[in-house]
Amino acid sequence: MPVSGNAFLHWLTPRRLMAASAAVACAAIALKALAWQLTGSVGLLSDALESVVNLAGAGFGLLMLTVASRPADEGHPYGHYKAEYFASAFEGLLILAAAAAIAWAALPRLAQPQPVALAGWGLALSVGSSALNGALAWLMLRAARVHRSLALQADARHLLTDVWTSAGVLAGVLLAPLTGWLWLDPLMALLVALNILREGFGLLWRSSQGLMDEAVQAETLAQIQAVLARFAADGVARFDHVRTRQAGQRRFADLHMHLPPEWTLTQAAALRAQVAAALAEGVPGLCALIQILPPEPDETAASPSSEESRLP
């Protein structure tokens, strides 16, 4: 029986894809290092250095994904999901270090340009390596959306950056001997450094937002409100003080559910279970904490959260 595309992406767990990323990074290092040896291009050297960063990032990402998959325990009652943010931040730091190393290698060549050997095999090896990275990055981005994995998304975006920067380096290697402008090769290497510098800062920013309990996206919040609106449609239950946060692959929601005073605790608990189940089904990966309250709550006790919402 054929496996659907979505089922295949579910089978491709973040840890499996991160392990594949490490393997592809090893192959890319070998191919790009050989391409640098054949051409003598500092641009291709910078490309090989970035692949070393890819390997280090994938290795650490695999470790953090293993930690994130651990179940909740007494010391971590909400799980270990935030470990993914450390993987993203670590990869961002490695990118910044690679940018500095590339600039250090390219600046002397910019001052004293040297000829680049237009070796067909060298260029072919670099193109083959970029094709591997591009295919894996495309697959990882699709799987990252299915698994809601920041670590996987960070590694995929880094691989895509590697693809685009490899294209820039190849342009410099091709144009330098054809035009006689030998400074094009180190200039492209510096542009590579600037490009991955931007990506590194972006990864650090996204990681910091996750570690500070960033709220879920507006689309996800709308899904939560749509589920609550169904239960509030008959006017019996009322929901307010909805607050959310996300931690790696998991998303959390805290809210108040107001019920008539004549309701028994058994009735209230049964409705709360239905609402929690509907939220988990409507928003995969959501863990809802629902507090049962009587009608007409004290509005002065409202949370100062800017994300607070109220459903009639």
C-alpha positions in Angstrom: 0.0 0.0 0.0 1.6 3.3 -1.0 2.5 5.8 1.8 1.0 9.2 1.5 3.2 12.3 1.4 2.0 13.5 4.8 2.5 10.1 6.4 6.0 10.0 5.0 6.8 13.4 6.6 5.5 12.1 9.9 7.8 9.1 9.5 10.7 11.6 8.9 11.0 12.6 12.5 13.2 15.6 13.4 15.9 13.3 14.8 16.0 11.2 11.7 16.3 14.3 9.5 18.9 15.9 11.7 21.0 12.8 11.5 20.6 12.9 7.7 21.7 16.6 7.8 24.9 15.6 9.7 25.6 12.9 7.1 25.0 15.3 4.2 27.2 17.9 5.9 30.1 15.4 6.0 29.7 14.7 2.3 29.5 18.4 1.5 32.7 19.1 3.5 34.6 16.4 1.5 33.2 17.7 -1.9 33.8 21.4 -1.2 37.3 20.8 0.3 38.3 18.9 -2.9 36.8 21.6 -5.0 38.9 24.2 -3.1 42.0 22.1 -3.6 41.3 21.9 -7.4 40.6 25.6 -7.9 42.5 27.4 -5.1 39.5 29.7 -4.7 39.1 31.3 -1.3 35.4 31.6 -2.0 35.1 27.8 -2.2 37.2 27.6 1.0 34.6 29.8 2.7 31.9 27.5 1.4 33.6 24.5 2.8 34.0 26.3 6.2 30.3 26.9 6.3 29.7 23.2 5.7 31.8 22.5 8.8 29.4 24.8 10.7 26.5 22.8 9.2 28.0 19.6 10.7 28.5 21.1 14.1 25.0 22.6 14.1 23.4 19.3 13.0 25.3 17.3 15.7 24.3 19.7 18.5 20.7 19.9 17.1 20.5 16.1 17.2 21.6 16.1 20.8 19.0 18.8 21.7 16.2 17.0 19.9 17.0 13.9 21.9 16.7 15.9 25.1 13.5 17.6 23.9 11.9 14.2 23.3 12.3 13.1 26.9 9.0 12.9 28.8 8.1 15.2 31.6 9.5 14.3 35.0 9.5 15.7 38.5 12.1 18.3 37.8 10.6 19.3 34.4 6.8 18.9 34.8 6.2 20.8 31.5 8.6 18.6 29.5 12.0 19.4 27.9 10.6 20.9 24.7 12.6 24.2 25.0 15.8 22.3 24.4 15.2 22.9 20.7 15.8 26.6 21.2 19.3 25.9 22.5 20.0 24.1 19.3 18.8 27.0 17.2 20.8 29.5 19.3 24.0 27.3 19.1 23.7 27.1 15.4 23.3 30.9 15.2 26.5 31.3 17.2 28.4 28.9 14.9 27.2 30.9 11.9 28.6 34.1 13.4 31.9 32.3 14.0 32.0 31.0 10.4 31.4 34.5 9.1 34.4 35.8 11.0 36.6 32.9 9.7 35.5 33.6 6.1 36.2 37.3 6.4 39.6 36.5 7.9 40.5 34.3 4.9 39.1 36.7 2.3 40.4 40.1 3.4 44.1 39.3 2.6 43.0 38.0 -0.9 41.1 41.2 -1.5 44.2 43.2 -0.8 46.4 40.9 -2.9 44.2 39.1 -5.5 45.4 35.8 -6.8 44.4 33.9 -10.0 41.7 31.2 -9.7 42.1 28.0 -11.6 38.9 27.3 -13.6 38.8 23.6 -12.8 35.7 22.0 -14.2 35.8 19.1 -11.7 36.1 21.5 -8.8 33.0 23.5 -9.9 31.0 20.3 -10.6 31.8 19.0 -7.1 30.6 22.3 -5.5 27.4 22.2 -7.5 26.7 18.6 -6.5 27.2 19.5 -2.9 24.8 22.4 -3.2 22.2 20.2 -4.8 22.4 17.8 -1.9 21.9 20.6 0.6 19.1 22.1 -1.4 17.1 18.9 -1.6 17.6 18.1 2.1 16.6 21.7 3.1 13.4 21.5 1.1 12.5 18.2 2.8 13.4 19.5 6.3 11.3 22.7 5.9 8.2 20.6 5.0 8.8 18.2 7.9 9.5 21.2 10.2 5.9 22.5 9.5 4.4 19.1 10.2 6.4 18.5 13.5 6.5 22.2 14.5 10.2 21.9 15.2 12.3 25.1 15.5 15.6 23.1 15.5 14.7 21.4 12.3 13.6 24.7 10.7 16.8 26.4 11.8 19.0 23.7 10.3 16.9 23.8 7.1 17.3 27.6 6.7 21.0 27.3 7.3 21.2 24.7 4.6 19.3 27.0 2.2 21.7 29.8 3.1 24.5 27.5 2.2 22.9 26.9 -1.2 22.5 30.6 -2.0 26.0 31.5 -0.9 27.4 28.6 -2.9 25.8 30.1 -5.9 27.4 33.4 -5.2 30.8 31.8 -4.7 30.5 29.9 -8.0 29.7 33.2 -9.7 32.9 34.7 -8.4 34.9 31.7 -9.4 33.5 31.8 -12.9 33.7 35.5 -13.4 37.1 36.2 -12.0 39.1 34.4 -14.7 36.7 35.4 -17.5 36.8 39.1 -16.7 40.3 39.3 -15.3 38.9 40.9 -12.1 40.6 38.7 -9.6 39.1 40.6 -6.7 35.7 39.1 -7.5 36.6 35.8 -5.8 37.4 37.3 -2.4 34.6 39.8 -2.7 32.1 37.0 -3.2 33.6 35.3 -0.1 33.0 38.5 1.9 29.4 38.7 0.6 29.0 35.1 1.8 30.1 36.1 5.3 27.7 39.0 5.4 24.8 36.8 4.2 25.4 34.1 6.8 25.9 36.8 9.4 22.4 38.0 8.8 21.1 34.4 9.1 23.0 33.9 12.3 21.5 36.9 14.0 18.0 35.8 12.8 18.4 32.4 14.4 19.6 34.0 17.7 16.5 36.3 17.7 14.0 33.5 17.1 15.6 31.4 19.8 15.5 34.2 22.3 11.8 34.8 21.6 11.0 31.1 22.2 13.0 31.1 25.5 10.9 34.1 26.7 7.7 32.2 26.3 6.5 33.9 23.1 2.8 33.7 22.4 1.5 31.4 19.6 1.0 32.9 16.2 -2.2 34.8 15.4 -3.4 32.0 13.1 -3.1 29.5 16.0 -4.9 31.9 18.4 -7.7 32.2 15.9 -8.1 28.4 15.8 -8.3 28.3 19.6 -10.9 31.0 19.7 -12.9 29.2 17.0 -13.1 26.1 19.1 -14.1 28.0 22.2 -16.8 29.9 20.3 -18.5 26.6 19.4 -18.9 25.8 23.1 -20.0 29.3 24.0 -22.6 29.5 21.2 -25.5 28.3 23.5 -24.7 31.1 26.0 -24.1 28.7 28.9 -20.3 28.8 29.1 -18.2 31.8 28.7 -14.4 31.9 28.2 -12.0 34.7 28.9 -8.4 35.5 30.0 -7.0 33.3 27.2 -3.2 33.3 27.3 -0.8 31.2 25.2 2.8 30.3 24.9 4.9 27.9 22.9 7.8 25.7 23.8 9.4 23.8 21.0 6.9 21.5 19.4 4.3 22.0 22.2 1.9 24.9 22.7 0.1 25.8 25.9 -3.1 27.7 26.6 -4.4 29.0 30.0 -8.0 30.2 30.1 -11.0 30.7 32.4 -14.4 28.9 31.8 -17.4 30.5 33.5 -20.4 28.3 34.2 -23.8 28.8 35.9 -23.7 28.5 39.7 -26.3 25.6 39.7 -23.9 23.4 37.7 -22.5 20.5 39.7 -18.7 19.8 39.8 -19.3 16.6 37.8 -21.0 18.6 35.0 -18.3 21.3 35.0 -15.5 18.7 34.9 -17.2 16.8 32.0 -17.5 20.0 29.9 -13.9 21.0 30.7 -12.8 17.6 29.4 -14.8 18.1 26.2 -13.3 21.6 25.7 -9.7 20.3 26.3 -10.2 17.4 23.9 -11.7 19.7 21.2 -8.8 22.1 21.6 -6.2 19.3 21.3 -7.9 18.1 18.2 -8.3 21.5 16.6 -4.8 22.7 17.5 -2.4 19.7 17.4 0.2 19.9 20.1 -1.8 22.2 22.4 -2.0 21.5 26.1 -4.9 23.5 27.7 -5.2 24.4 31.3 -8.9 25.4 31.9 -9.9 27.0 35.2 -13.6 26.7 36.1 -15.1 29.8 37.6 -18.6 31.1 38.5 -20.3 33.8 36.3 -19.6 37.5 36.7 -15.9 37.2 37.6 -14.0 40.1 39.2 -12.8 42.0 36.1 -10.1 43.8 38.1 -8.3 40.5 38.4 -7.7 40.3 34.7 -4.2 39.3 33.5 -2.1 42.2 32.0 -1.2 40.0 29.0 -1.5 41.9 25.7 -2.8 38.6 24.1 -5.8 38.4 26.5 -9.1 37.8 24.7 -12.7 37.3 25.7 -15.4 35.3 24.0 -19.1 36.2 24.6 
